[in-house]
Each structure stands twice: as C-alpha cells, then as structure tokens.
Amino acid sequence: MKKIAIALMCMVMATGAAMAQKTFTFGPKVGFDLTHYWGEDVYHGVKPSYQVGAFMEYRASDKFAIAPEVVFASQGGKHDKTTHYVNYINVPVMLKFYVAPEFSIDFGPQVGFNVYSKASADGESIDMKSYTKDVDFGLGLGATYNIAKDVFVQARYTMGLTKVFDSKLLEFLGADKAKNGNAQISIGYRF
C-alpha cells in the first residue's frame, strides 16, 4: 500500500511539473493592423484595420515552438478616393525561436480565405467578391514578447505572395498586380 501511495504521489508531482512547464498553450488574441497593397507598379495607401482570433502554441523545447493561429483579419488598402475592404480568415503557422525565455523571433507561412470584398468611394459601395481571389498565400516575420506569465504582445509583418484580384478589368487601377501587406500589433492571453 505504501508503494502505491508513493507511486501515486510521484505521478501527481510529475504531472504538476509538466503542467508548470506549459508545453501546450492556447488562447485569444486581438490586434491593430495597418494594411496596404504592394507589387510591381502598385501604389496604395495604408488602411487602419483590426484582427481577432485564437492561437495554439506547442513548445517543443526551451528554444523552439510552433504556433498555428486562426484569425479574422480586415485587410485591404486605399487608392485615391477608393478604399478596398478585403476580409480574410487567415491561418498562419509560425515557427518560433526563443532567444530568451520571454522573447521569440517568429517566422512562417500563412494562407488566407477571402470571406468579403468590396470597394467604397464617395459613399458608394461596389461588391468586389467576383474580382477577388478566394485564397491568399503569404509569409510572416515578427516577434513575440511575454509581458507577464500568460500575457504577450506581438509585432508582425505579413507579405502576400499571390495577387489579390483576378480580373483584367482592374488594370486601370493598377490593382491587377496588387498583393496584400499587413503590419500588425496584437496582444494575447495564454491558458
């Protein structure tokens, strides 16, 4: 009986130690974005925007982690008096290298699924969904700083690799070569 009690105590202590290390965490995140379009002969102004979503992080070791996310992001850009609103469900998968226990450099691919697209000028709106590609691919680079035990802030720039629009009708705007660009500052909470 004594051996069973000691074995159970050891298992409880080992489980507690594993939980204290938090090798797997998840939680919500929200952020402020500055979105724009970039590409050959493309000039578009910056559009303030937002993102909201959730993340998971698996800490493989003290130095390395992988962190997939699912985020709703309102993206787009400005051109003259026209503002483009292109909303995505983005799924970045960030590889994290911890240079210090509270600071990581993050890099990874992202795929975005278009859920809404319109252009607005002078109070008029035009549905752009049929001119906008359904899927967007990009690469993100940024950093995460743990400001408290379970709270972090992130800064990231995601550069789109595919064209946003899929129509020759948009050549006159210079938008036929436009790709997404997104600078983000976000805050999150780990459970």
N, C-alpha and C positions, 0 to 999 in steps of 0.2 A: 504494500500500500504506500509505503514511504517512497519507493522508487517511482511509482505512478505520479504521486504528488510532485516530486522533484522534476520529473519529465514534463508534466503539465506547466509548472512554473517556468521552466526553461523555454517551452514553446510560447507562452504568453510574453515573456521578455523578448524573445526573438521577433515575434510579431510586432511588438511595440517598437523595437529598434527599426524594423523595416518600414513601419508606418512613419516614424520620425524622419527618415531619410526622404520620404515623399518621392519615390521614383516615378510615380504616375500622378499627374495633377490635371485638373480641368477647371474651366470657369468661363465667365462672361468677359467681354471686352467691348469698349466703345472708343470712338476716336473722331478727331477732326482731320479732314483731308483737304489738300489743295490739288485739284485735278486739272489736267490740260491734255491737249493732243500734241504729238510730236511726229516728225517724219520729214522726208525729203520735200522741200518747198512748202512746208506746212507751218503756218504761224497762227496759233490760237492762244487767247488769253487764259488766265488761270481762273477756275471756278471754285469758290469755297464749298465744301461738302462735308459729308459725315459717313461713318461706318458703325455697324453694330453687329455683334456676333458672339461666337464661342470658340474656345481653343481647347486642345488637349496637349499635354507635354509628357513625353516619356524620357526620363533622364537615364540614359544608358550607362553613364559613368560620371565622374566628377567634372569631366571636361566636355562631354558630348551629349546632346539631346536632339530629339526630333519633335516638332510641334506642328501638327496639322490644325487648320482652322476652317471654319465655315462662317463667312461674313457677308452681310448685305452691305453693299457699297454704292452710294450715289456718286456716279462719275460723270465725265463729260468735259466740256470746255466752252470757251467763248470765241466768236469770230465776228468782228464788227459789232453790230447790234443784236446778233443772234446768239442765244445760249442753248447749248446742246445738253440734254439730260439723258444719260445712258446709265441705267441701273443694272447691277450685276449681283449674282450670288457668286462670290469668289471663294475658291478653295486653295489657299496657299499651303504648301508643306515646307516649313522652314527647318533647315538643319542648323543647329545652334552649337557654337563653340564657346564655352565659358572660359574667358581669360582671367576671371576672378570669380569667387563664389556668387557675387551679386551682379555680375556684368557678362553679357554674352554678345557675340557677333553672330548675326542671323543671315542666312542666305538660302534661297530655294525657289522652285518653280511655283507658278500659280495658274490655275485655269478658272476662267470666269464664264458664267452662263447668263446671257442677256435676258432680263425679265421685263424691261421697259425702255423705250427710246422715243424721245420727242425733241423737237426744236421749237424755241419760243422767241418771238421778236415783236415788239410794239404791241404787246397784249394778245397776239395771235399765237396759237399753238398748232404744230403740224406733227402728226404721228409719223415717226421715222423707223418704226419696227421693221417694216419690209425692206428698208435700205441698210439695216444694221445686221452685222454677222451675229449668229447665235452664240458662238464660242470665242473667247479671247484668251490667248496664252501670254504669259509674262514671266519675268524674273524679278525677285525681290531681294533687296540688300538693306540691312538695318542693324539695330542694336536693341537690346533689352536691358533695363536696369531695375533690379529688385529694390524698391524704396522701403519696403517693410517685409515682414516674413511672408505674407500672402498677397501683397500688392506690388504691381510692376508698372513701369511706363516703357513704351516702345517708340522708336522712331524708325521709319522705313520708307524707302522709295521703291515703287514697283514700276518697271518699264515694260510696256506692252510690246510684244513681238509680232503680233498679227494686226492687220488693218481692221479698223472698227467698222467701216462702211463697205458695202458690197454693191456699188452702183456707179455706173458711168455718169449718171445724172448729177452726181455730186462733184464732178471735176471742176466746175466753175467756182466752187467754194474752196478748192484746194483740199477738200476733205476726203477725196478718194484714196489718199495715201496716209491718212491720219491713223496714228496708233495711240493707245492710252498711256498716260503718265500720271502717277499718283504719289504725292508725298503725304505721309501720314504720321500723326502723333496720336497715340492711343494709351489708354490705361485699362488694366485688367485686374481681376481678383482670382486667386487660386484657391480651390477647395482641396 
